Amino acid sequence: MSDQTETSERANKSGNSTVECLNLLSLSGEDKRAALAKYPKMTAHSGSYYHKIYSPCGGNWTGIEGTVTLGQPHLDPKRIHRGVAQDSFSTYLGGHAKQEIDAGLRWEVTRDKHGKVDKEHKAWRPFWRNGSWHSASAEQKFYWHPGDTVSMKLHVVSPSKLELTISDLGDHPKRSFSITFSAKGFGVDEDTFFKRVDAIDQNGTEGKHVLKSGSHVDGTAWSETVLTTKSGANKPLAPGFKRVVDDPPDHVQITSTHQQRLHGGEQVDIHATKKKK
């Protein structure tokens, strides 16, 4: 089985939502109503456990960037069927223009130095979805591990083209990954927003109810998340500006300092079993 085939079979999608951006060019009425109208309407689809933050809609955004220390996934052994994990884990950026885009890191099987699949030792590996699944090749140079800190960037580089860049900020500064891919409407469509997502995905459940599981991922720590703009200024996805979707409720634990919140940062723990009060 190829790495891309395995990825597509593992999970249909985390954190997907029905999205409707409202027209920002003809806003009127009360300031509060106008401000709220800048955000996409979202109806969360079940099928994965996730924490999502997202920006207002608008034509000024040129991308999203974040710095994250990667969390530690824990797979419920009961969620393995015929040797294939039915839960998987992802931390990524994305957005919506004329299509939904997801791009970042997924918890993947690895290959040893002889090219043999090693299902026991997994790692975070780049992926992107622009209507179909794609993954970076299963090579050591594209593996990151829990506790590693990386820079993750998703930028418009030309009309309907995005570039994903992931760079190591720790002990391996030369380790990086970059890919440019088609993304309909980005850099063209006024009704565009960007997002950041952490998730436990479930195989075959997109648009359905989540299934019972003991899987969890702990310690994903975002020190910052910012939007880039046409003017060159950065806008942190901070409280009062960002919007949040946690689905299902009561499965996400967020902790943060005041300084983290000012820069769009927070620590995210996701448990398929309900979080402790």
Secondary structure in CASP SS format (residue, H / E / C, confidence):
PFRMAT SS
TARGET T0000
AUTHOR 0000-0000-0000
METHOD secondary structure of the structure
MODEL  1
M C 1.00
S C 1.00
D H 1.00
Q H 1.00
T H 1.00
E H 1.00
T H 1.00
S H 1.00
E H 1.00
R H 1.00
A C 1.00
N C 1.00
K C 1.00
S C 1.00
G C 1.00
N C 1.00
S E 1.00
T E 1.00
V E 1.00
E E 1.00
C C 1.00
L C 1.00
N C 1.00
L C 1.00
L C 1.00
S C 1.00
L C 1.00
S C 1.00
G C 1.00
E C 1.00
D H 1.00
K H 1.00
R H 1.00
A H 1.00
A H 1.00
L H 1.00
A H 1.00
K C 1.00
Y C 1.00
P C 1.00
K E 1.00
M E 1.00
T E 1.00
A E 1.00
H C 1.00
S C 1.00
G C 1.00
S E 1.00
Y E 1.00
Y E 1.00
H E 1.00
K E 1.00
I E 1.00
Y E 1.00
S C 1.00
P C 1.00
C C 1.00
G E 1.00
G C 1.00
N C 1.00
W E 1.00
T E 1.00
G E 1.00
I E 1.00
E E 1.00
G E 1.00
T E 1.00
V E 1.00
T E 1.00
L C 1.00
G C 1.00
Q E 1.00
P E 1.00
H E 1.00
L C 1.00
D C 1.00
P H 1.00
K H 1.00
R H 1.00
I E 1.00
H E 1.00
R C 1.00
G C 1.00
V E 1.00
A E 1.00
Q C 1.00
D E 1.00
S E 1.00
F E 1.00
S E 1.00
T E 1.00
Y E 1.00
L E 1.00
G E 1.00
G E 1.00
H E 1.00
A C 1.00
K C 1.00
Q C 1.00
E E 1.00
I E 1.00
D E 1.00
A E 1.00
G E 1.00
L E 1.00
R E 1.00
W E 1.00
E E 1.00
V E 1.00
T E 1.00
R E 1.00
D C 1.00
K C 1.00
H C 1.00
G C 1.00
K C 1.00
V E 1.00
D E 1.00
K E 1.00
E E 1.00
H E 1.00
K E 1.00
A E 1.00
W E 1.00
R E 1.00
P E 1.00
F E 1.00
W E 1.00
R E 1.00
N C 1.00
G C 1.00
S C 1.00
W E 1.00
H E 1.00
S E 1.00
A C 1.00
S C 1.00
A C 1.00
E C 1.00
Q H 1.00
K H 1.00
F H 1.00
Y C 1.00
W E 1.00
H C 1.00
P C 1.00
G C 1.00
D C 1.00
T E 1.00
V E 1.00
S E 1.00
M E 1.00
K E 1.00
L E 1.00
H E 1.00
V E 1.00
V E 1.00
S E 1.00
P C 1.00
S C 1.00
K E 1.00
L E 1.00
E E 1.00
L E 1.00
T E 1.00
I E 1.00
S E 1.00
D E 1.00
L C 1.00
G C 1.00
D C 1.00
H C 1.00
P C 1.00
K C 1.00
R C 1.00
S E 1.00
F E 1.00
S E 1.00
I E 1.00
T E 1.00
F E 1.00
S E 1.00
A C 1.00
K C 1.00
G C 1.00
F C 1.00
G C 1.00
V C 1.00
D C 1.00
E C 1.00
D C 1.00
T E 1.00
F E 1.00
F E 1.00
K E 1.00
R E 1.00
V E 1.00
D E 1.00
A E 1.00
I E 1.00
D E 1.00
Q E 1.00
N C 1.00
G C 1.00
T C 1.00
E C 1.00
G C 1.00
K C 1.00
H C 1.00
V C 1.00
L C 1.00
K C 1.00
S C 1.00
G C 1.00
S C 1.00
H E 1.00
V E 1.00
D E 1.00
G E 1.00
T E 1.00
A E 1.00
W E 1.00
S E 1.00
E E 1.00
T E 1.00
V E 1.00
L E 1.00
T E 1.00
T E 1.00
K C 1.00
S C 1.00
G C 1.00
A C 1.00
N E 1.00
K E 1.00
P E 1.00
L C 1.00
A C 1.00
P C 1.00
G C 1.00
F C 1.00
K C 1.00
R E 1.00
V E 1.00
V E 1.00
D E 1.00
D E 1.00
P C 1.00
P C 1.00
D C 1.00
H C 1.00
V E 1.00
Q E 1.00
I E 1.00
T E 1.00
S C 1.00
T C 1.00
H H 1.00
Q H 1.00
Q H 1.00
R H 1.00
L H 1.00
H C 1.00
G C 1.00
G C 1.00
E E 1.00
Q E 1.00
V E 1.00
D E 1.00
I E 1.00
H E 1.00
A C 1.00
T C 1.00
K C 1.00
K C 1.00
K C 1.00
K C 1.00
END
